[in-house]
Amino acid sequence: MEFNIKEKAALTEELNRGIISHAYIIEGAAGVGKRAFALEMAKAILCTAQTSPCGVCISCRKCAEGNHPDLHFYAPDGNSFKVDLVRDIRRGVTLTPSEGDRAVYILQDAHLMTAAAQNALLKVFEEPPLGTVFFLLTEKREALLPTVRSRGRIIRLSAAEDEKIYAYLKAQFPKAEEKALQDAVRMAEGAYGRAEAILKKEGKTEREAALKLCHAVFKPGTRYGLYTAFLGQARKRESLVQIIDNLTVAARDVLCAKLNCGTGTLLSTEEAADFAAENTGVALYEIFEAFLECARSLRRNTDGGTALTELCRRITQGKG
């Protein structure tokens, strides 16, 4: 099933008319299809047919197989793009394309680039060699420096309709139970990649851990009790980041239940209402902000124990 059809069609038409920017910033939630979108556009740029992407020429086939010499894909090293990795990219763009006259560079999770890494990239990003095209994939453009944002064309990928995601999951997982399909659609928030990961049970441990922690977060208790509940998660950094991300969604669910402005995605309506009854709207907003800041700190490589200590302080302080 196709997603982001309108955005793909609009950009493909431009590319076929020879309107090609040197840099695109593709923004959208995790799992919304940024990488698939960029790969399809890379095919269109590197395709040798008159109308691209044809899908059958040698260039399109190489792109689909992931072995085109002029298609370069970069992902963060751990929790961020290091300056050395960006320097490798800068060295790479000075080389002449191996086939044709263009080269495409796709940077996954560009929002994880440090300020130093973004500044190191800036020179080639604003004045790349002729024929070089960048795709920066990001969940939030605000994480990119203004100087970087201003030099790329921003394309926002929107969330898919629940009906489309359900149909996609039904085709991909024909043996899945109906409740599992409905839960995946509800939690995906329009991101088919996230829905697929949920059904594949990727991150299931982290989601279950987050759900267990909700009682300590939203019910009355002490800061020590809250920190003790989190303590076992601090040792596994990657897992901790996912748990905090899930708790951020849960906090939003509870806040929406308190304000009567939407249904839950991670929590059921009943669970969210129960937790909402235990807190004021101001407290829930502070909890939500505390999780957002904790996630940012962890992605900036703050020590897990330090980040959790500050998180627990803000939560208990917000609850009064």
Protein Blocks (a to p, Z undefined) as FASTA:
>chain_A
ZZhklmmmmmmmmmmnopacfbdcddddehilpmmmmmmmmmmmmpcbfbdcehlamklm
mmmnopafkbccdddehjaccfklmmmmmmmmmpccfbhjbdcdddehkllpcfklmmmm
mmmmmmccehiacddddfblklpcfklmmmpccdddddddfklmmmmmmmmmmmbcfklm
mmmmmmnnopaklmmmmmnopoklmmmmmmmmmmmmmmgcdfklmmmmmmmmmmmmmlmm
mmmmmmmmmmmmmmmmmnopaccfkbcfklmmmmmmmpcfklmmmmmmmmmmmmmmmmno
pafklmmmmmmmmmmmmnZZ
